[in-house]
Structure formats: C-alpha cells, structure tokens
Amino acid sequence: MGDWFLQAGHGVRFEWGPAGAALLAKDTACLVVVDVLSFTTSVTVAVESGIRVFPYRWRDETAAVFADRVGARLAVGRSKATGTSPWSLSPAALQRAPFTPRLVLPSPNGSTIAAAAGDSPVVAGSLRNSTAVGRWLADRGYGTAERPAVVVAAGERWPDGSLRPALEDLLGAGAVIAALRRCGRDQLSPEAAMAAAAFHGVKDVGVAVADCASGRELIEWGYADDVAIATELDASEAVPVLTGGAFSVPE
C-alpha cells in the first residue's frame, strides 16, 4: 500500500482496528489504543489501583500459561467471574475485585493493537482519561509532524470476523484527539479532525454510548454498570503506558 495511507505529514492521526494500527505504526512516535467497551477502560480502572496489566491476545488455554509465566492473575470473561476468580474484562468487576499486583487481561482487539506498535510507546486511552492522555502526549512532545501520535479506535467484530466500526471507540478516540488539540497539537489529519468533530457533536456521551449497538448489547446482558463507568468523562488522571510488557502509570 502507498505511503498516503500513513496520513504522513500530520502530527495527530486516526485509524481503525488492528490492521490500521499495524500499517500506521510504521510511522508513529506513540500509539494510543482506544477500546472503550471495555479493554482500555478496564486497563485504566486497574492501573488506578496500582495493578500492572499484561495484555494478551487470546482468551484460551495459552492465556493461563502466559499468566503463570509472568506471575499474574488471569482475567476471565464477564460471565465467568467467580468469588475465587473475580477479575474480568468488566470495569465494574475490577473496581470490586480485591487487589492483585499483576493481571493478565486477554483482549483480541486491544491487545493486538498494542502489539502492533513495536518499540514505540503505547498508551491506553478512553473516555475516562482522554484529557489526561492528551496532556501526557503533548507534554512529551508527541503530536507533531516530527513525532506523530496515532490514535487507533479498536472497533468490534462482525460474526464473520470483519471489523465493525463502533461508535463508543470513535467517541473515545475523538476525545483524546480533541484533548491534544486543546494542548496546541493542531496538525490533525482529516481523519483525526473528523473523529474530534464526532466527539464534539455529541451532547451527552453517556446517553449516546448507552444507546449505541455496543452499549445496548452490554446493558441487555446485565452490564449497565460497565457502560456507566466507561462513559465517566475525564473521571481519571491515570495514563496507562505499556512498559516491560505491562500497562502501568509511569512514576
């Protein structure tokens, strides 16, 4: 594919999904992954309490092997959480669960995007910490043509495995991009500018996410608390950065 797909020359760029992340990661100084319901929201909630979060691509038997290798607890699917294994991809469950210093959080989309960045820094962005992420990036010189920041909305999957662009991730990415712009990073690609415009165009993010396809799905399954936590705009100052294979808040 041609270099024009890299959105070259722009300091702040926006793309969708693991494939988009893998392509734009070739020309980025920092990658921001946004998976609002629920990977990056869960990461933010976990690191707020001091947990180091190890992303992992697969929720299968290899995840347990990986967790043993890094000496961490393994998060399970929402519906599989128990009293002895209370950690899951549910932000609400993570807020209730007892402290564990290390947690493996399987997520095919979010973890795959994080892995695409290679040696570039990776930040977990969400609606909960969008302003903090934008400030962190700008303070470290990211978001210029010389040191571009790529914001990747994870999206969801259709039954055939293809990418389903998800409103909640568009709004989360747009919130991070809007925060970067407020910090003086105005070299936005048209794609990034449209994501920011989508965020600014929504009067009530909580209402919009609760009524979109992904939000309605979680609410119907009984996880309305997860949607509520994910849409607490700028409730967190935590900026999870992937270091040594795990997300944590830099000291």
ZAMARGU-4260 file (C-alpha; in steps of 0.2 Angstrom, whole numbers, plus 5000, padded with zeros to 4 digits):
<rodrens>
0) 5000/5000/5000 | 5006/5018/4996 | 5013/5029/5010 | 4997/5040/5008 | 4988/5028/5019
5) 5000/5033/5033 | 4992/5051/5034 | 5010/5057/5033 | 5014/5075/5037 | 5001/5076/5051
10) 5005/5076/5069 | 4989/5068/5075 | 4982/5053/5065 | 4967/5042/5067 | 4964/5024/5061
15) 4953/5009/5065 | 4957/4992/5071 | 4972/4980/5071 | 4976/4981/5053 | 4975/5000/5053
20) 4987/5000/5068 | 4999/4989/5060 | 5000/5000/5045 | 5001/5017/5054 | 5013/5010/5067
25) 5027/5010/5054 | 5027/5029/5055 | 5022/5034/5073 | 5031/5040/5088 | 5017/5035/5100
30) 5002/5024/5098 | 4986/5027/5108 | 4974/5012/5108 | 4955/5016/5112 | 4944/5001/5116
35) 4930/5010/5127 | 4919/4994/5130 | 4930/4988/5138 | 4949/4984/5136 | 4956/5002/5139
40) 4943/5007/5151 | 4947/4991/5161 | 4966/4995/5160 | 4963/5012/5166 | 4952/5006/5181
45) 4965/4993/5185 | 4981/5004/5185 | 4972/5017/5196 | 4973/5004/5210 | 4991/5000/5206
50) 4989/4984/5196 | 5001/4981/5182 | 4991/4974/5167 | 4998/4962/5155 | 4988/4962/5138
55) 4986/4946/5129 | 4978/4942/5113 | 4969/4926/5116 | 4957/4920/5129 | 4961/4902/5128
60) 4972/4889/5137 | 4988/4899/5132 | 4982/4914/5142 | 4984/4904/5158 | 5001/4898/5153
65) 5006/4916/5150 | 4999/4922/5167 | 5009/4908/5176 | 5024/4913/5167 | 5023/4932/5172
70) 5016/4928/5189 | 5000/4936/5187 | 4981/4933/5189 | 4971/4929/5174 | 4956/4939/5170
75) 4941/4929/5163 | 4926/4933/5153 | 4912/4944/5161 | 4900/4929/5164 | 4914/4918/5171
80) 4919/4928/5185 | 4918/4920/5202 | 4922/4923/5220 | 4939/4915/5218 | 4942/4922/5201
85) 4934/4939/5202 | 4944/4948/5189 | 4937/4950/5171 | 4936/4962/5157 | 4922/4971/5166
90) 4927/4988/5173 | 4914/4987/5187 | 4920/4970/5192 | 4938/4976/5193 | 4933/4990/5204
95) 4925/4977/5216 | 4939/4964/5215 | 4952/4963/5228 | 4969/4970/5224 | 4982/4959/5214
100) 4998/4967/5209 | 4999/4959/5192 | 4984/4954/5180 | 4983/4947/5163 | 4969/4954/5153
105) 4965/4945/5137 | 4958/4956/5123 | 4959/4951/5104 | 4957/4969/5098 | 4965/4980/5111
110) 4980/4968/5114 | 4983/4966/5096 | 4983/4984/5093 | 4995/4987/5107 | 5007/4974/5100
115) 5007/4982/5083 | 5017/4997/5089 | 5033/4988/5091 | 5046/4998/5100 | 5035/5014/5100
120) 5026/5019/5117 | 5009/5013/5118 | 4996/5022/5129 | 4978/5016/5134 | 4966/5029/5130
125) 4947/5030/5134 | 4933/5042/5138 | 4938/5041/5157 | 4956/5048/5154 | 4955/5057/5137
130) 4961/5074/5144 | 4975/5066/5154 | 4981/5056/5139 | 4981/5072/5128 | 4991/5082/5141
135) 5003/5067/5143 | 5006/5066/5125 | 5008/5084/5122 | 5020/5086/5137 | 5031/5073/5130
140) 5032/5081/5113 | 5020/5069/5104 | 5008/5075/5091 | 5019/5084/5079 | 5024/5080/5061
145) 5041/5075/5068 | 5034/5065/5082 | 5017/5059/5077 | 5004/5052/5088 | 4992/5039/5081
150) 4975/5036/5089 | 4968/5019/5085 | 4949/5015/5088 | 4948/4996/5091 | 4931/4994/5085
155) 4921/4977/5087 | 4919/4962/5076 | 4905/4956/5065 | 4901/4937/5065 | 4912/4934/5050
160) 4927/4942/5059 | 4927/4958/5049 | 4929/4975/5058 | 4914/4983/5064 | 4917/5002/5067
165) 4910/5006/5085 | 4903/5022/5090 | 4910/5021/5108 | 4928/5020/5101 | 4925/5034/5088
170) 4920/5045/5103 | 4934/5039/5114 | 4947/5042/5100 | 4939/5059/5096 | 4940/5064/5114
175) 4959/5060/5115 | 4962/5070/5099 | 4951/5085/5105 | 4962/5085/5121 | 4978/5085/5110
180) 4971/5100/5100 | 4967/5109/5116 | 4986/5107/5121 | 4991/5115/5105 | 4993/5100/5094
185) 4983/5106/5079 | 4992/5097/5065 | 4977/5085/5063 | 4975/5073/5048 | 4957/5075/5041
190) 4953/5058/5048 | 4958/5064/5065 | 4949/5080/5063 | 4933/5071/5059 | 4935/5059/5075
195) 4937/5075/5085 | 4921/5083/5077 | 4911/5067/5080 | 4915/5069/5099 | 4911/5087/5099
200) 4895/5084/5090 | 4888/5073/5104 | 4878/5082/5118 | 4879/5068/5130 | 4892/5055/5128
205) 4884/5043/5141 | 4867/5043/5133 | 4875/5041/5116 | 4886/5026/5121 | 4872/5018/5131
210) 4860/5019/5116 | 4873/5013/5103 | 4874/4995/5097 | 4888/4990/5109 | 4881/4999/5124
215) 4864/4991/5121 | 4872/4974/5120 | 4881/4976/5137 | 4865/4983/5145 | 4854/4969/5139
220) 4867/4956/5146 | 4866/4964/5163 | 4882/4975/5162 | 4875/4993/5163 | 4887/4997/5176
225) 4901/4994/5164 | 4894/5006/5152 | 4891/5019/5165 | 4910/5018/5171 | 4916/5019/5153
230) 4907/5035/5150 | 4913/5044/5165 | 4921/5058/5155 | 4938/5063/5162 | 4935/5054/5179
235) 4953/5048/5179 | 4970/5056/5178 | 4979/5039/5176 | 4988/5037/5159 | 4992/5018/5157
240) 5008/5016/5147 | 5014/4999/5141 | 5031/4996/5148 | 5040/4979/5150 | 5025/4971/5143
245) 5013/4978/5155 | 5002/4994/5157 | 5006/5004/5172 | 5006/5023/5177 | 5024/5029/5175
250) 5032/5037/5190
</rodrens>
